[in-house]
Amino acid sequence: MINILVTGANGQLGSEIKNIYKKEIFKFDIPVNFIFTDIDTLDISNSIFLKKFVQDHSFDFVINCAAYTNVDMAESEKEKAFKINSYCVKNIVDSLKDRNTKFIHVSTDYVFDGNSHIPYTEDMQTNPQSVYGNSKLDGEKLALDYDKSIVIRTSWLYSIFGNNFPKTIHKLCKERESLNVIFDQIGTPTYAFDLAIAILQIVNQSTKENKFASGIYHYSNEGVCSWYDFAKAIADKAYSNCIINPIESKEYPAPVKRPFYSVLNKGKIKSTFNIKIPHWQDSLNEYFKNLNNN
């Protein structure tokens, strides 16, 4: 029996892992037992309580989905962003030291500055342009201080759970005749269900083959689009008559400069773990199916 702790289990990614486990969507090769926690059941900022919790349960894996993700708000809540995205990661790592527990930590494309013109590989120079990006990069470094850690950077995450871009666009399409959406920021959406499956594949494979390939990996869906393209696809798949208009970033000022280019190269995670990644359009179709059935 493999014991797995998931922190931040009420967020988008944590909720997807929980749903997959409860509905037995993913089949493990060995028996598994998950413990899902969030701030109400496990405060990972409390290092003493966390260490005792980990010791009492003898976890084989810890999957950290807890994160502060409000990019704009982080500029005025720097202490809170660093507490969750950095300090809490240190607490987890400290609680795992001298144990054989493997750690999977989720990070972001915001560790890059968005000035590249080719997909980012794991070894390319980081240069975060925001408090959020800096707090996540700090968390990455702390996670990798532990030699049994995998860091997975992802981008444009969305899910049937929680609040996200597709849900917002879907809602606004019902309320308005037209929407203005930025077309000069390029990246790739990530359906949290797909990322959850990939993480479970890594856990299953690492256990079955008794090896754990530590390091940084990138995961998003396949393909490339702008926020405008993404919004247009959402409106089309929702059979909405709402008109989506493309605008430049300068026409939609925000407290934080978004990366103009944040496409991630997924070659490493695909080759290391033999993971097949769906195209973002196909995953958006699955999102709508699951949203309607949920």
C-alpha positions in Angstrom: 0.0 0.0 0.0 1.3 3.4 -1.1 0.4 6.4 1.1 0.0 9.7 -0.7 -0.6 13.1 0.8 -2.1 15.9 -1.4 -1.9 19.4 0.0 -4.1 22.2 -1.4 -6.7 19.6 -2.2 -9.5 22.0 -2.6 -7.8 24.0 -5.4 -8.2 23.2 -9.2 -5.5 20.6 -9.5 -6.0 19.1 -6.0 -9.8 18.7 -6.7 -9.0 17.0 -10.0 -6.7 14.5 -8.3 -9.4 13.9 -5.7 -12.1 13.4 -8.3 -9.9 11.0 -10.3 -9.1 8.9 -7.2 -12.7 8.8 -5.9 -14.2 7.8 -9.3 -11.3 5.4 -10.0 -10.6 7.0 -13.3 -6.9 6.2 -13.1 -5.8 2.6 -12.4 -2.8 2.1 -10.2 -0.6 -1.0 -10.5 -0.5 -1.2 -6.7 -2.9 -0.4 -3.9 -2.9 3.3 -2.9 -4.3 5.4 -0.1 -4.7 9.1 -0.5 -5.1 11.7 2.2 -6.4 15.0 0.9 -5.8 18.1 3.0 -6.3 21.8 2.7 -5.8 24.7 5.1 -8.8 23.6 7.2 -7.3 20.2 7.9 -3.6 20.7 7.6 -1.9 24.1 8.0 1.4 23.6 6.1 2.6 27.0 7.5 2.7 25.3 11.0 6.1 23.5 10.7 5.8 21.7 14.0 2.3 20.3 13.3 3.2 19.4 9.7 6.3 17.5 10.8 4.3 15.4 13.3 1.5 14.8 10.7 4.0 13.5 8.2 5.7 11.3 10.8 2.4 9.8 11.9 1.3 8.8 8.4 4.6 7.6 6.8 3.8 9.0 3.4 5.5 7.6 0.3 4.6 10.6 -1.8 3.6 14.2 -1.1 2.0 16.2 -3.9 1.9 19.9 -3.2 -1.0 21.6 -4.9 -1.2 24.5 -2.4 -0.4 27.8 -3.9 -1.1 31.5 -3.8 -2.2 32.2 -7.4 -3.6 35.8 -7.5 -1.0 37.3 -9.7 -2.2 40.9 -9.4 -3.0 40.8 -5.7 0.4 39.3 -4.9 1.9 42.7 -5.6 0.2 44.2 -2.5 0.3 40.9 -0.5 3.9 40.0 -1.0 4.3 38.5 2.5 1.3 36.2 2.0 2.4 35.1 -1.5 5.9 34.2 -0.3 4.5 32.5 2.8 2.4 30.1 0.8 4.6 29.7 -2.3 7.9 29.6 -0.6 7.9 29.3 3.2 5.4 26.5 3.2 7.4 24.6 0.6 10.4 24.8 3.0 8.2 23.4 5.8 7.2 20.4 3.6 10.8 19.7 2.6 12.0 20.0 6.2 9.3 17.5 7.3 10.5 15.0 4.7 14.2 15.1 5.4 15.7 11.8 6.7 12.7 10.0 5.2 12.3 8.2 1.9 9.2 10.2 0.9 9.1 11.6 -2.7 7.9 15.1 -3.3 6.1 16.5 -6.3 5.7 20.3 -6.4 3.7 22.4 -8.9 5.2 25.6 -10.3 4.4 28.1 -13.1 5.5 29.6 -16.4 5.7 33.0 -14.5 9.3 32.1 -13.5 10.2 33.2 -17.0 10.1 36.8 -18.3 8.1 35.9 -21.5 10.6 37.4 -23.9 11.6 34.2 -25.6 10.5 33.3 -29.1 11.0 29.5 -28.8 9.3 27.2 -26.3 11.0 27.3 -22.8 13.0 24.3 -21.8 13.7 23.4 -18.2 17.3 24.7 -18.3 16.5 28.1 -19.8 17.2 31.2 -17.7 14.5 32.2 -15.3 13.7 35.9 -14.8 10.3 36.4 -13.1 8.7 39.8 -13.5 6.3 39.8 -10.6 6.0 39.0 -6.9 4.0 35.9 -7.8 6.7 34.7 -10.2 9.5 35.4 -7.7 7.6 33.6 -4.9 7.1 30.5 -7.1 10.8 30.5 -8.2 11.8 30.7 -4.6 9.5 27.7 -3.9 11.1 25.8 -6.7 14.6 26.3 -5.3 13.5 25.2 -1.9 11.8 22.1 -3.3 14.9 21.1 -5.2 17.0 21.4 -2.0 15.4 18.0 -1.3 17.0 15.3 -3.5 13.8 13.4 -4.0 11.8 16.2 -5.6 10.1 16.8 -8.9 9.0 20.3 -9.8 6.4 20.6 -12.6 5.9 24.0 -14.2 2.6 24.5 -15.9 0.7 27.4 -17.5 -2.9 28.8 -18.0 -4.4 26.2 -15.7 -8.2 25.6 -15.7 -10.6 23.0 -14.4 -14.3 22.2 -13.9 -13.5 23.1 -10.2 -12.8 26.6 -8.9 -12.6 29.9 -10.8 -10.7 30.2 -14.1 -10.5 31.8 -17.5 -12.9 29.4 -19.4 -15.6 29.7 -16.6 -15.3 33.5 -16.7 -15.5 33.7 -20.5 -18.4 31.2 -20.5 -20.3 33.3 -18.0 -19.6 36.6 -19.7 -20.7 35.2 -23.1 -24.1 34.6 -21.6 -24.3 38.2 -20.3 -22.8 40.3 -23.1 -23.0 40.7 -26.8 -19.2 41.1 -27.2 -16.0 40.7 -25.3 -12.5 42.2 -25.8 -9.7 39.7 -25.2 -5.9 40.1 -25.5 -4.4 38.6 -28.6 -0.7 39.5 -28.1 0.0 37.1 -25.2 0.9 33.6 -26.4 0.9 30.4 -24.5 -0.8 27.1 -24.0 -3.8 26.3 -21.8 -3.5 23.3 -19.4 -6.6 21.3 -18.4 -6.0 20.4 -14.8 -7.5 17.0 -15.3 -4.7 16.2 -17.8 -2.0 17.4 -15.5 -3.5 15.4 -12.6 -3.4 12.2 -14.7 0.3 13.0 -15.7 1.2 13.4 -12.0 -0.5 10.1 -11.1 1.3 8.4 -14.0 4.6 9.6 -12.5 3.7 8.3 -9.1 2.6 4.9 -10.5 5.6 4.6 -12.7 8.1 5.7 -10.0 6.6 3.1 -7.6 6.4 0.3 -10.2 9.9 0.7 -11.4 11.3 1.8 -8.0 13.0 4.9 -9.5 12.2 8.6 -9.2 13.6 10.9 -11.8 14.1 14.1 -9.7 14.3 17.5 -11.4 12.3 20.2 -13.2 9.7 19.3 -15.8 7.3 21.3 -18.0 3.7 20.3 -18.6 0.9 22.0 -20.5 -1.4 20.8 -23.2 -0.1 20.6 -26.8 -0.5 23.5 -29.2 -0.2 27.2 -29.0 -2.7 30.0 -28.8 -3.4 33.6 -27.6 -5.9 34.4 -24.9 -8.1 35.7 -27.8 -7.9 32.3 -29.5 -8.7 30.5 -26.3 -11.7 32.8 -25.6 -12.9 32.3 -29.2 -12.7 28.5 -28.8 -14.6 28.7 -25.5 -17.4 30.8 -27.0 -17.6 28.5 -30.1 -17.7 25.3 -28.0 -20.4 26.9 -25.8 -22.4 27.7 -28.9 -22.4 31.4 -27.9 -23.2 34.2 -30.3 -21.0 36.6 -28.3 -18.5 38.3 -30.5 -14.9 38.0 -29.3 -12.7 41.0 -30.3 -8.9 40.9 -30.2 -7.1 43.7 -28.4 -3.5 44.5 -27.4 -2.2 44.2 -23.9 -1.8 48.0 -23.7 -5.6 48.4 -24.1 -6.1 46.3 -21.0 -3.8 47.6 -18.3 -3.1 45.4 -15.3 -1.0 45.8 -12.1 1.4 43.0 -13.4 2.9 42.7 -16.8 2.0 39.3 -18.2 4.5 37.2 -20.2 4.0 37.9 -23.9 5.3 34.4 -24.7 5.1 31.5 -22.2 5.0 28.3 -24.4 6.6 25.4 -22.5 8.6 22.6 -24.2 7.3 19.3 -22.9 9.9 17.0 -24.5 11.5 16.1 -21.2 8.4 15.0 -19.3 7.1 13.1 -22.3 10.4 11.1 -22.9 11.2 10.5 -19.2 7.8 9.2 -18.2 6.3 8.2 -21.5 3.4 10.6 -21.1 1.1 11.4 -24.0 -0.3 15.0 -23.9 -3.6 16.0 -25.5 -4.0 19.1 -27.7 -5.6 22.0 -25.9 -8.6 22.1 -28.2 -9.3 18.4 -27.5 -8.9 19.0 -23.8 -11.3 22.0 -24.0 -13.9 19.6 -25.5 -13.4 17.2 -22.6 -13.7 20.2 -20.1 -17.1 21.1 -21.5 -18.3 17.5 -21.4 -17.2 17.1 -17.8 -18.6 20.5 -16.9 -22.0 19.6 -18.2 -21.9 16.2 -16.5 -20.6 17.4 -13.1 
